[in-house]
Structure formats: C-alpha cells, structure tokens
Amino acid sequence: MKNVTVSMDDAVADWVRIEAAKRNTSVSRLVGEMLADKMRHDDAYERAMREALEWRSWGKSTGPYLTREQANDRAYLRGRADQP
C-alpha cells in the first residue's frame, strides 16, 4: 500500500472525518475505498462503452439506405422485417 498526502477544503475534511466515524473506519481507509469504487465504476463503464461500440451489427448495411418515405412507411418496414 502506498501512502499519499491529500489536500482538501476544510468542509470536505470535516465531512470525511464524520463519515469515517459513522462507518467505524479511518479517513484513510474510507478515501481509499471511495477511490477504488470510483475506479471500478469507471472501468466497468469504459468496458461497456467499448463493447457497445464494437458491437458488430452497428454500421453494417445489407443494402441501400432507406428513403425518408420508406423509413416512415410502417407497412414497408413490416415487410422488410420478414426478410433476413
């Protein structure tokens, strides 16, 4: 484990001391856990975004683009849904 020095506003320092006391832990451990949670959340978000953007069916066209009229014609679209 690494030791670091963190600077924060007095109001933030007061809040984190109270929050750590409520959780029966140290300020150091509480801040470390908060940062670890943030890291996991950000990693999960980035991974999900990357997977969504790499999803193979996006951006692939099986034919010409629909015209505006075709895109708004429900009967036409229902007929296309039956096709592979």
N, C-alpha and C positions, 0 to 999 in steps of 0.2 A: 504494500500500500504506500502511496505517495502522500506526503504532507504538503498542503498548499496554503497560502495566505489569501484570503478573500476580503475585498473591501466592499462595504455596502452602506446604504443610508442607515441612520440611527433607527428609523421606524422599522426598517426591514430587519435589522438586528434584534430589535425588541420582539417583533413578531416571531422570528425563528426561535428565539430562546423560549418563548411561551409555548409555541407549537411542539418543540422538542420535549419540554417538561410534560405537556399533556400526553405525549406518546411514550413517556418514560425512557427517553433516549438522549444522546448527546446532540448538540448542534452539528458537530462534525459528521456524525452518522446520518442524521436527518438530511443534511445538504447532500451528502454522498448518495443516499437513496433517491432523493429527488432528481439528481443529475442522471443517475443510472436509469430511472424510469423514463426520463426525457429522451435519453439515448435510445432505449429500446423502442419507444414510440416512434421516434424519427426514423429509425432503421426499418421498422415494420411499414411505415408509410412509404418510404423510398422504395422498398422492395415491392409493395403492392402497386405503386405507380409504374415502376419499371415493367412488371408483369403485364399490367393493363396495356401499356404502350407497345409491348412486344406481342400482344395477342395477334395471332396470325391472320384472323379473318378481317381485321381492320385494314382498310386501304386497298383491298383486293377487289377488283371488278371482274365479273364474269361476262360482261358485255358492255354495250354503250351506256352512258348515263341516261337516266330517265329525263324526259322533258318535264317542264313545270306542270303541264296538264296531266301527264301520266302519273307524276308523283302525288297529285291531288285527286286522282280518279280511283275511288275505293274498289270499284268492280275490276278495274285493270290490275290493281295490286293484289286482290284476292286471287285472280287468275295466275299471277306470277308466283304466288306463294305455293301453288301446287307443283311448280316446276323445280327441279333440283338446282 
